Amino acid sequence: MSIKSKFRNFFFLDDEYDEPEEAYEEEMEPAKPQKQHAKSQNVVSLQSIQKSSKVILVEPRVYAEAQEVADHLKNRRAVIVNLQRIEYDQAKRIVDFLSGTVYAIGGDIQRIGSDIFLCTPDNVEIAGSITELTKDHDFQNTRW
C-alpha cells in the first residue's frame, strides 16, 4: 500500500471515494472539487480545536508553594497569585521566582491589584492594563 493511499485512507475513509488510485499519482495536477457527502459535513478544522484553557487562582502561605505556580505555568495555564496573606519578604521572593519562571518560558507577569499578580505562559496574550489608583490616591495597604 502506497503512502498516498494510506494518507487517503486515514483522512477520507476509503469507502467514501471510489476514485482510482491513479488520480492521485500526478502531484502537479490542480485539485478538483470533491462531492459533498453527508459525512464530510462533520469535518472540523484542527486549528479550531483547542484544549480548554484554565486560569488557576493561588494564595501561597509559604515560599515553597511558588513551585506549584511554576508547574502550572509550565503546563501552559495562566495563574493569578494573591500575596496578601504572606509576609513581605516571602512575597518578594515569590515574585522574583515567578519573574524568572515566566522569563524562562517566554511568558509575562503583571501586577493586577494590591499584592495580586497575573502570570501567563506564552500561549496567553494579555491586552489592556489596569491603572494604579494607589499612586493617585495614596492608599496605605499596598506593599509594592
Sequence and secondary structure as in RCSB ss.txt:
>XXXX:A:sequence
MSIKSKFRNFFFLDDEYDEPEEAYEEEMEPAKPQKQHAKSQNVVSLQSIQKSSKVILVEPRVYAEAQEVADHLKN
RRAVIVNLQRIEYDQAKRIVDFLSGTVYAIGGDIQRIGSDIFLCTPDNVEIAGSITELTKDHDFQNTRW
>XXXX:A:secstr
  HHHHHHHHHH GGG    GGGGT SSS        TGGGG   TTT      EEEE  SSGGGHHHHHHHHHT
T EEEEE TTS HHHHHHHHHHHHHHHHHHT EEEEEETTEEEEE TT    S    HHHHHT SS   
